[in-house]
Amino acid sequence: MPDIPLAGEALRRVLTVVDRTAELATEVATALRIRPNDAAIRTAATSLGVDVLVFEPADFKAVARHLEPLEQLIEAVPPDADGMRWRYLDEAVLFRCESEVPVPFDEFTARVDISRVIGLTSGYLAGCTDVRARDEAGRPIRQLERSISRAQPAYLALSGADVLDVCKLETIDYGWDEQLLRWRQVNSANASALQDDGSVSFARTPEGTRVTICTHQEFALPPLWQAITPALWPAVRRALVEEAYRRSFHITLSAIAARGQGSGAVPAEEPAGAAFSLWDALARVAEPLNPWTPSVLRRPTRPDFTDSSGFRHFRPERQPR
């Protein structure tokens, strides 16, 4: 992926300030009841919102055929320094990332049910599944799932973006050395998702388990960003997309890894109660402007996860390049 020329680092700092400011404003707005609280979505009853009888086994089989050419396209994109691959496909984003977890495959898959892995993705609020077929071991192999997640990045939510609401067909394959969940969107009740297809795989490696995520996504923008986006410089638009995907999927991979390592993972974007005061939030917003912290953009200021004993875990800092 080409570097953003000249002012790239400064641009990344500005984008991070914008997003952290939006996160703070969203938290304050939620506390003041200006925006609906996530708790209302988490506790509300969720249905699939589609007629499950409309979908036949052939529709599920078509999911793999739909994804194969997309996987070949993204495989041809060289990874960046963080192992991320992405490109535009018309207005949609084709994306892939992976992470090595130092836990043996059998142990990892015993802890992480791949048929439920969508619940570990960044911003997940609520959802439901309807299993349509199982294998001889009783594991789901065909199912429909509806997932509801926060709009991301935070500045989109603050600009009026609705929650991401997607219903999809899913197939799950269980092999000796790999488990694979594939999905294809069939409905978005609030029209927030124009395209949301992808896969998650767990593969056996000599070091443990490799987690790979591929997605093909296009989400509806709120009116403000519909007006702004066409006028953005290509470098600015690429930076917005790249930083949004980097942050979102870092959280997702961290949550999956934590679950596989036996920790009670909490997504990193979740505030840890009152421990994050207004002063903490203001410090998070201002931190990227400090010229003496060149690696701040990749240093999380919230824990990667909180274990079952209540201890918060942080990823070690990277050294400046």
PyMOL commands that set and color helices and strands:
alter all, ss='L'
color gray80, all
select helices_A, chain A and resi 8-31+38-43+52-54+57-75+105-111+114-120+154-158+223-231+234-260+273-275+278-289+296-298
alter helices_A, ss='H'
color red, helices_A
select strands_A, chain A and resi 85-89+92-101+124-134+140-149+164-174+178-187+193-205+208-219+305-306+312-313
alter strands_A, ss='S'
color yellow, strands_A
deselect
rebuild
show_as cartoon
